[in-house]
Amino acid sequence: MKRTFSSFRYRNYRLFFTGQLISQTGSWMQRIALGWFVLELTHNDAFAVGLMAFAQFLPYTIFGLFAGVITDRLDARRLVITTQLAQTIVAAVLTWVAFGGFAKPWMLYVIAFVNGTVLVLDVPSRQQLTYRMVGRDTLPNAIALNSSLFNASRVFGPSVAGILLGFAGVGVCFLVNAISFLAVLLSLFAMRTRDFFPFEEFERPRIFAGTREGLAYVRRQPRMLAVLALTVVLSTFAFNFNVTLPVLAKITLHGHGAVYGFLSAVFGAGALAGALIAASRARASTRVMIIGALVFTSAELLLAPARNEYAAGLLLFLVGAGFTAWSANSNASVQLAAPDRLRGRIIGIYFYAFNGTGPVAGLFAGWLCAQGGTELAFALAGAIGIAGTVAAAAALRRRPPIRIPRQAEHAQAA
């Protein structure tokens, strides 16, 4: 238990975790409400949900490779404060559009694109800030705890959103999210910067030259390439639940908002279990990463013929547990293999691999749902995911392990 929560000995991380727990709950309420809102406005058009995913992830495709360089150039805490303020404004605009009663699908697509642009910088900057709060040796635990935080909010947020969708409408979900950002902003302002782990001194990179340097480093790391290749495959074909889950709940299972909230919450509960297992381990594990990927993709394949919410919920629990066991270990292994001067860029490349194909993946998942329902979408996702995981496991067995230097604990724990 002590190892599972070892990052909590750092005051800055405790503040960050508490603020994010509140804010991420609101963010999950917004994600759930937004997918449902699109289905309502388009009269259950599954492809429209795919268009929403296209708009949301297109910024990653356009700007994602440069996000890590920007993160290396700027102060991580100040950048996170800026991105959180921007997301607060986006949530407020969504609230206005929903309560105003004049919402059109194109408006939601534009808002999703703007929010996605903000998240391009938010994700690597938060990862960089995590490193500054806990240091190298505790980083795998902090990444796993961040995943547990994200997925704990994924349990509570969708559950509340499912209830509110039926009684109060989508606008209330957007309003709650806007208010929730106050918690994370307060936590960021309360941090003690003198307690941050220092970086080694390095020249701030230029945008294009720095991006090329990061890509060149990755090309020289065969195991990192294998991990990134698996990330591309799974994120493209197997992780499109922002498209498939609302369609599963509303169209396949003929459910209402509460069913959607239930399915999302069960997925989050499984993901939370997987994250806590990852947090209990002292270091990133290739074996756990591969086992997690196999559980994730196999359960998704079995989800294809599910015809009631309880069977779907059980399988989604396994999907969530496998997903975070895979993603937490792949994320940590890539970050720990990066030198300080390239850490932001390597984080950016990892999340580009995770999100860069999102626009095409969202459209593809929406098209599959429109053509053959979630049955076709889940079956294809599971089959391709299993094949990709087996290929990655074979490639990793042929490569020597990445040598990860250790760093002495020297930040002040309070």
Order of alpha helices (4+ residues) and beta strands (2+ residues): alpha-alpha-alpha-alpha-alpha-alpha-alpha-alpha-alpha-alpha-alpha-alpha-alpha
